[in-house]
Amino acid sequence: MDNKLIYLDNAATSFPKPQKVIDWMVETYTRLGVSPGRGSYDLAMEAAELVWQTRQKLARFFGAPDPDRVIFTANATDALNLAIQGLVAPGDHVVATRLEHNSVLRPLFHLAQQSGIKYDLVGFNEYGHIEPGEVAKTIRPNTRLVICSHASNVLGTVQPVSDIARVCAERGVPLLIDTAQSAGHVPVDMGKWNVSAVAFTGHKALLGPSGIGGLVLSPQLEIKSTRFGGTGIDSRNLMHTQTFPDRLEAGTLNLLGVFGLSAGLDYLVNESLERGHQKEMAMIKRLYAGLSSISRVVIHSPMPAEHDVPVLTCTVRGLAAEDVGAILDGDYGIAVRTGLHCAPLVHADLGTDTNGAVRFSPGRFNTNEDIDRALEAMEAIGKMHPNLI
C-alpha cells in the first residue's frame, strides 16, 4: 500500500478544494479583507461589490429572480434554522420527510417542545423517493411549511421536487428544500420548479470553504427576522431593518467564505457541472457493481440513476460500521463516513440504526483507480472473521 489518501467522504465536505479556488480566495481576501457595507472608502466599497456579485451568481445558479433574496449564513443547518424559525409560529403544522438530516429534524423537535407546533414526517418508498401524493395527504389546513431534502445524504436519491412543489402550490403552502447534497452535483432551479426557499452549503459540491452557506428566497415568501444586530444601514433605528438581504443578515459577513464560494461557483461553471456529475456517477455505479459481488456486503442505497448524487451506503454482515471504517482507514488509507450520518430516521427505516452504516461518496477529483482500491479493500474485509476484529 502507498501513502496516498483515498478520500471518499465528499458528502461530508469536498476535499481537496480546487487550487484555483484556494488561490483566488486567499489572494482576494489578502487584498480586500475589510468589512463590506460598513465604510465608504474604496476598499470597503470594492469588497461590498464582490459580495453583491456573489449574490448575483448564486441567484443565477439557483434559478432565483432576486439577488437581494440571497441570504448568507454559516452553512445549510444555519440556513434551515433561519427559514424554519422565520416561517413557523405556535399552532402551525409542518410537513417534512423521514429522509431529513438532523438540521431539519432537531429544529422541528425543538419547536414542538417549546412552542407547540405539530409536524408529520412522510416516509420514502423502496426506491428511496418521497411520493408527492403522500405529501398531499399529509398537508393540513394549518400547514405552514413543507420541507424536503433534495438529495438524501444516506441513499443518494434525488427527490421529485418539481412534483412536490406542484402539490404544495395547489394548496398554497411554501416548499423549502435542503440542497446540501445536491447543489453542485445536479441543477437546482427554484423558479422553474416553483420552490419557495432553498437552503445550501458552500463546503460540499460547491467547492467552497467551510463556514459559508445560504438561504435563497422567492420574492413572494414572507419571512420574519429572528436575529437582530448591526447591518451597516439605518443605524439610528433600534428596530432591525426589514429590507432584504439585511432583514435576515445581522453582523459582519464571513467575507473569506463568500470569496471562496464565489470562486467555487466560477470553477463549476468553467469546468462544467454536468461533466463532473457524469464522472462522479460513473464511479458510484462502478462501486455499486463491485460491492454487489461481495457476498457479505449489503448495499442499502438503490441502484444509482443518472440524476442521483454520488452517495452509496452499505454494511458488512457481522461487522460494525465503525470497525469497517477503521480498517479502511488504518490498513488501506481510505477515508469514508460511518455511523448514522446525522439522519437517524433513514437508518431506523433501513434497519441500520444499531450498528450504523458505511458511506462512500466520491467527488470530481477521485478516479476509477480509487474505486478499485476501495473494492479490493472491501473484498478483503468481507473475508475477515468477525471474531478477529
Secondary structure, DSSP 8 states (H G I E B T S, - for coil): --S--EE-BTTT---S--HHHHHHHHHHHHHH-S-TTS--SHHHHHHHHHHHHHHHHHHHHTT-S-GGGEEEESSHHHHHHHHHHHH--TT-EEEEETT--HHHHHHHHHHHHHH--EEEEE---TTS---HHHHHHH--TTEEEEEEESB-TTT--B--HHHHHHHHHHTT--EEEE-TTTBTTB---HHHHT-SEEEEESSSTT---TT-EEEEE-TT-----------SS-TT-SS---STTGGG--S---HHHHHHHHHHHHHHHHH-HHHHHHHHHHHHHHHHHHHHTSTTEEE-S----TTS-S-EEEEETTS-HHHHHHHHHHHH-EE-EEE-TT-HHHHHHHT-TTT-EEEEB--TT--HHHHHHHHHHHHHHHTS-GGG-
